[in-house]
Amino acid sequence: MALFAFLCTDKPGHLNVRMETRPAHVDHLNALNEKGILKMAGPFLDGEGKPNGSLIIVETETLEEARALADADPYAKAGLFETVDVKPYNWVFNKPGA
């Protein structure tokens, strides 16, 4: 198993899409969390403290599996994100259980 980080940047002017889609997004993340796949998640914030992107870290077997999870996110399906980078991640400091 390996860790992968999703670095997601919202499209400008799409805060309404984020807010409308948030309940489905949270349900999606809760389902991943129940399966032990989700390791951490949260929004990036702009200068006014409003969400403008996401950081999600999951644990899967392959990069392809991680990309499929990123594509399945309701935010991605709703067209919220301008970019989504999925990168292998090495959690070094303050990793739970380390």
Secondary structure, DSSP 8 states (H G I E B T S, - for coil): -EEEEEEEEE-TT-HHHHHHHHHHHHHHHHHHHHTT-EEEEEEEE-TTS-EEEEEEEEEESSHHHHHHHHHHSHHHHTT-EEEEEEEEE---SS-TT-
